[in-house]
Amino acid sequence: MSPADTTTSVAAPVSASRAVEPPARHRGALARLVRAELALVLGRRRNLVLLVGLALVPLLLGVVLYLAQDTALAGQGPPFVSRVTGNGLFLVVASLFLCTPFLLPLTIGIASGDAIAGEASAGTLRYLLVVPVGRGRLLAVKALGALVFAAAAVLAIAVVGLVVGAALFGVGDLTLLSGSTVPLGDGVLRVAGVVAYVGLSMTGLVAVGLFFSTLTEVPVGAMAATVVVAVVSSVLDQLPQLAAIHPALLTHHWFDFAEMLRVVPSADVLAQGLAVQAGWVVVFGALAWARFTTADVTS
């Protein structure tokens, strides 16, 4: 065997071994991916339209209540709405109360259901997998983007509600559900607690949407399935025959934010609601991870 043949036979296995090596991880790749994901989620035109739509709820509600406050309809309406004209802080609570059953789940379902399925549908998911970041970390980045959007959705309602409520009705000492009054500073903290609780109550739905997003390449299907889970949970929560499973339902504790407006909020009630959301996050987050890290990606 000639020296040239020997060199060729030795070099070939080395080249082959290098060809199958996984791409090396580069420092800062994860941070760049996070920044790109947040820019995509918060800059996408569809998501901005959804945020504007949610922000219009407290604006329209405030204007309607302002125009009707001197009519026979004043003081009527669902819980919290009748209190808005007396204190603008209640516009935040009333707007969240009206958006929580459907508008917030719809908005969050669209964002979380599109997280993975949208990339697969556009044919960009396989290119994301080339980034020197593992699949588990990529899924975590997508989850972070969906959670940030959920927080932005809740904050859009709260911030506009606070500004419009203060402008139209003013703010002052807050009258609680029991009739007791607390100073303005305490009232603002309680309303901030309401906003935080509502935001945390959406984390379970984000996990559900992320799981469905890993099952399909059709974003609309994942979005619809996510919203259906919230709707079915709400329906089951209305059936007294299923009272045994009510505490574990996704939507059962969504309105427990009312505890923040009692003289002494029940820490047990609030903790139970957050624990249920944590359970949904763990279960569906694990399912999403198991699916995404083992599935074959062809698009």
N, C-alpha and C positions, 0 to 999 in steps of 0.2 A: 504493500500500500504506500502510495506516494505521500509526502508531507502535506501536499495540497488536499488530498482526500482525507487525511487525518484531521486537518484543520476544519474542513467542512463538516465532518461527522461530529466533531465536538461542538462546533458553534451552533449547529441546528437545534439540538435539545435546549441549549441555553436561550436561544431566541424564542422557542416555543414556550418555555416556562415563563419568560417575561411577558409573552402575549396574553397569558391567562391570569396574570396578577391583577387583583382589583385595583382601581384607581386610588392613588394615595390621597389621604385627607389633607387638605390645605388649611392652614391657620386662617381663621376669619371667614371660612366658607359658610358656616352656619349663621353667623351674624349678617352676612350679605343676603343670605336666603330669607332670613326673617324680615329684613328691611324691604326686600323686593315683594314679599308676600303682603306685608302691611300696606305698602304703596298700591299694590294691585287691589286689595280688598277695599281700602278706603278711597281709592281713586276711580274705581270702576263706575261708569255712568249709571248703570242699573242700581247699584248699591246706594249711590248718592240720591237717586230718585226715591228709593225706599225711605231713606233717612228724612228727606224733605217731606214725604207724605206723612210720616209719623210726627214730625214737628208741626205739621198743620193741624193736628188734632187739638192740642191745647190752645192754639191760636183761634181756631173756629169755635171751640167750646167757650173760651173766654169772651169772645165777641158776642156770641148768642146770649150768654148769661148776662152780660153787661146791658144788652139791649132789652132784655126781658125782666130786669130786676125791678122795674116799677110797674109791672103788669100783674095780672091775676096768676100768671104762671111762676112768679117768683117763689123760690123756696121749694119747688117741686123737682122731682127727678130721682135718679138712682142714689145710693149711698155716697156720701162725700160731695156730690154735685151741689146739693142744696146749701152747703157750707161755704162755697167758693166766694159768694158775694160778700161775706162777712170777713174773709181773710184770704188774700191772694195766695197764701201758701197752700191752701187746699186745692188750688187748680192743678198743682203738681200731682197730688194724691188722686184727684178725680180723673185726671188724664191717664195716669197709669192704670187705674181701676178699669177704665173703659177699653184700654188697649191690650191689657193682659190676656183676656180670653181668646182673642183671635188675631188682631193685627200684629202684635209682637211675635207670637208663634209663627205666623205666616212669614214675616220678615226674616226671622232667624232661621226658619226652615229653608228658605231660599238660599241664604248665604252658606249654611253648613252643608246642605245637600249638594251644593255646587262645588264644594272644596276639592274633592278628588275626582268626582264624575265629570266636572266641567273640564278639567285638564285632560282626562281620558277622551272626552268627546272632541276636544279641539286638537287632539293628537300631540299634545305637548308633555304628557306625563312621562313618556319614556325619555324625553330629553332632561326632565327634572331628575330622573334617576341616575343620570350620568354625573350630576353634581356630586362632588366628593363628600356627601352626607348620607348616612345610612337611611334605610326606609323608615325605621322607627323615628328618627329625628325629623325626617320630612313630614311624617304624619303629625308629629308634635307641632311643627311649624304651621301646618294647615289648621290644626286645632286652635293654636294661638290666634291665627287670623280670624277664625270664626268667633272666638270668644271676644276679641277686641271689637268686632263688628256688633256683637250682641250688646256689649257695654256701650258702644256708640249709639245704638238704637234707643236704649233706655235713657241715656244722657240727653239725647236730642229732645225727647219728650219732657224730661225734667227741667232742662235749662230754659227751653221756650216757655214752659208752663210757669216757671218762676218769674221770668221777665214780664210776660203778659199779665200774670196775676198781680204782680207788684204795680204795673203801670195802670191797670184798670180798676183794681180794688184795694190796692195798698196792702201792706203787711204790718202785723202787730203781734201782740200776745196771742198765743195759740190756744183755742178752746178744744180740749180733748173730748173723746167720745163720752166720757162720764159727765161732762159739763165743767170739769175743773179747768183752770187756766194756768198756763205756764208762760214764762217770759219768752220774748222773741228769740233770744239766743238758743234756749232749750228747744223751742219749736222748730227752728231751722235744723238743729241736730237730729230731731226726731224725723223730720221730712227727709233729711239726708239718709237716715237709717232705712226709711221706706224705699228710697231709690236703690240703695245697696242691696236690700233684701230681694227686690224684684229682679235686679241684675243677676244675683247669685241663683235665683230660682229658675233662670233660663239655661243654666249650665248643663242640666240633664238633657234638655232638648238639643243642645249643641252636640252632645255626645251621640245621641240617637241619629241626628242628621249626618254626622261624620261616618257612622257605621253604615248607613244606607248608601252613602256616597262611595264607599269602597266596594259595593256589591254590583254596581252597574256603570255603564258608560253613557247612560242617558240621564243628564242632570235633572230634567223635569220629573222623572220617576222618583229619584231620591228626594227631591223637594216635596213632592206630593205625599210620599210615604211618611216623611217626617211630620208634616202637618196633620196627616190622618192619625198618627199616634197621639198627638195632643188632643185632637177632637174626640177620638174614641175614649181616651182617658177621662175627658170631661163628661162624656155621656155616662160612662160607667160610674163616675162619681155621684151621679144623680139617682142611681138605683139603690134604694134601701136594702134590697135583697143581697147586695154585694158589699154590705157595710164592713165585712171582715177584711176585704182587700183595699178599702178606701185609703187607709193611712200610707200604703205603699205606692199609690198611683202617682204618676208624674205631676199631675195638676192639682192634687188634693190640697196642698199647702200653699198654693200660689198667692192666696189672698190673706195669708197669715200676717202680712205686713201691717194689718190693722192693729196688731199688738203694740206697735210703736206709738200709737195714738191713745194708749191707755195710761192711767196714772203710773202704774208700775208694770212695764212690759214683762210678759212671761218668758223668761229665758228658755224654759223647757219647750214651749211651743215653737219658738223661733229655731232652737237647736234641732228639734225633730224635723222641721221642714227642710233645713239645710242638710241634715243627715240623709234624708230621702234623696235629695238631689245628688249628694256625694255617692250614694249607692248606684244611682242610674249612671253617673259618670264612670264609675269603676267598671260596671258590667259592660256597658256599651263601648267604653273606651278600650277595654280588653278585647272585645269582639272585633272592633275596628282594627286594632293592632294585629290580632291574629290573622285576619283576612288580608290586610294590606301587605304584611311582611312575607306572606307565603303565596300570594296570587301571582299568576303569570300576567305580565303587562305587555300587551301587543299594540297599544296605540298611545 
